[in-house]
Amino acid sequence: MTEKEKMMAGKIYDPSDEELVKLRTKAHRLSKEYNELLETDEKRSEILKEMGIIGDSFYLQGPVQFDYGCLTSIGANSYANFNFTCVDCCPVTIGANVFMGPNVSLLTPMHPLRWQDRNQYQKQNGTLTDKEYARPITIGDNCWIAGNVTICGGVTIGEGCVIGAGSVVTRDIPANSLAVGVPCRVIREITEEDALENHPELF
């Protein structure tokens, strides 16, 4: 297996691998170029395609920061507000009609708990590296991810969920759930009683 294949498969990989360094460098450069453009500049779409992000008809307010970009797919009509960070060392799948508030972070990397395994070491050629692995993130259709939410690797959020502001999501969230907190926990199911027509005080 190549180091990229190991990374995508959730195995320990070498982040100093030449192919991975080139992909990260490209994504970081393109993220910077995207962030320097006005919101109305059509070149933004070209940059996201060049980065390799899969999907059409989504909108990223910017600034954004992708680690690879090519491991992320975004569904139609999805939106991310300011300061969207996607560290996509494993596949990140964002469904359709997903709204993400400012400062949302999707973080797939995992690091060993013991410092003896986590710290950098020197390879025979003198390059510094470390042992990393990653877990995928999946966000279902029609979710609202509020501001300052962090979603950790290995998490699947079911369709129709609302994740409250400031939450840190470390475990799966079932569909149609309202979930909040650090760590994020399900408060209740979202039901027909939450329909706007049942809340005339809002109009």
N, C-alpha and C positions, 0 to 999 in steps of 0.2 A: 504494500500500500504506500502511496505517496503521503507526505505529511498533510496535504490538504484533505486527502481521503480519510486519514486518521481523524483529523479535526472534525470533519462532517459526520463521522461515525461515532463521535463521542469518546474516542480513545485518546490516551496521552499523545501529544504531538509536540514537535519542535517549532515554536513560533519564529525562530531565526532562519527557517528554511527559505531558500531564495525565491521560490514561487510565491510563498505567502507574503514575504516582505514586499515583493513587487505589487501584489494585489492590494495590500494595505496602503502602500505609498500612493498608488493610483487613486484609491477611494478617498484618502485624506486630501489629496490635491484637488480632486473634483468636488469634494464637500466645501473646500475653501472657495473654489470658483463659484459654486452655487450661491454661497452666502454673500458674495460680493456683488451679485446681480440684483437689480430691482425686481420686485414681485411681479411686475408686468412683462419682464423680459422673457421672450419665448425660448431663449437659449437654455433656460432652466430645465425644460423637458428633455432637451438633447443631452444635457449633462447627466441626468438620472439614467437615461438609456445607456449612455457610454459607461456608466458605473456598473450596469448590469442588473439594476433593480427590475424585477418582473412586475408588470402591471401597467394599466392605463387609467386615465381619468381619476387620479388621486391628486391631492394637493398638499405640499409641505411648505408651510409658511416660511420656515428658516429663521435663524440659522439651524443647520442640521449637521450631524456628525455621524458618518458611517465608518465602520472598521473595514468592511469588505464590500458591502453594497450588493454584490452579485449573489449573496446568499439570502437576500430579502425579497419577499413578494408582498405586494400591497393591492388589495381589492378595490373595485370601482367605488368612487364617491367617498373614499376615506380621506381623512384630514388630520394633519398634525400641526399644532400651534407652535409658538416660538420654542427654540432650544430642544429639538427632538434629537435624542441620542440613541443609536442602534449599533450595539457592539455584536455584530452577527458572525461569530465564529462557528456557529451552527445555524441551520436554517431558521429564519424568522418568517412566520406566515401571518399576515394581517388580513383579515377578511374584508368584505365589502361594507360600506357605510359605518366604518369605525371612526369615531371622533376621539382625538387625543388632545388634552389640554397642554399648556406650556410646561416645559421641563419634564417631559415624560422620558424615561430611560428604559430601554429593553436590553438586558445584559445577559448574554448567553454564557460567558466564560465561567469556569469553575476553577478553583485553585486548591491544592492539597491543604488539609488542615494543619498538618505538622510542618513547622518551619524547615525541618531537615529535608523535607520533600519539596517545599515551596520556593526556597531561596534560589537565586541565580547560581549557575555554575559555568565553568569554562570548558568549552569543547576542545578537542585536540588541535583544531586550527586557531584557537585563541578567542573565538567568538563567545560572547556571553549569551546564555539562553536560560530557559527555565522549563519546568514540566507543567503543562496546562492541559485541560480538557474542557469540553463545552457540552451544553444540553440545549435542544431546540426550544423555541417559544412559539406558541400558536394562540392567536386571538381570533375568536369566531366573529361572524357577521353581526352587525348592528350593536356593537358595544360602544360604551362611552367610558373612556379612561381619563379621569379628571387630572387636574394639574399636579405636578410634583409626584407622580406615581412612578415607582420602580418595579419592574417585572423581572424576576430572576430566571435563570436558565432552568429548563425542565418543566416550565409551567404551561398549562393549557387553560385558557379562559373560554368558557362556553359562550355560545351566541346569546345576544340580548342582555349581557351583563352591564352593570354600572359599578365601576371601581372608584371609591371615594378619594378625594384629594389627599395627597400625602401618604397614601398606602404603600406598603412594601409587600409585593405578592410573591410568596415563596412556595405556594402549593396550588394545585388545580382548583379552579372555581367553576361549579356547575352552571349550566345554562340558566339564563333569566334570574340571576342573583344580584342583589345589592350587597356589596362586600366592601368593608373599610378596615383600616387599622394597620398597626405594625406589631406583629405580622398581620397581613390582611385576612379577615375572617368574614364568612357569610353572615349578614344580619338577618336577611329574610328574602323570600322570593318576590320578584316583581310580578304583579298580577293586574287584572283588568281594573281593579280598584285604583290603580295609579294613573289611569287614563285622564287626560286633561279635562274631558267632559265631566268628570266626577269632582272637579275642583274649581267651581265657578268663582271662588275668591281670587283666583289668579287672573281673572279677566276684568 
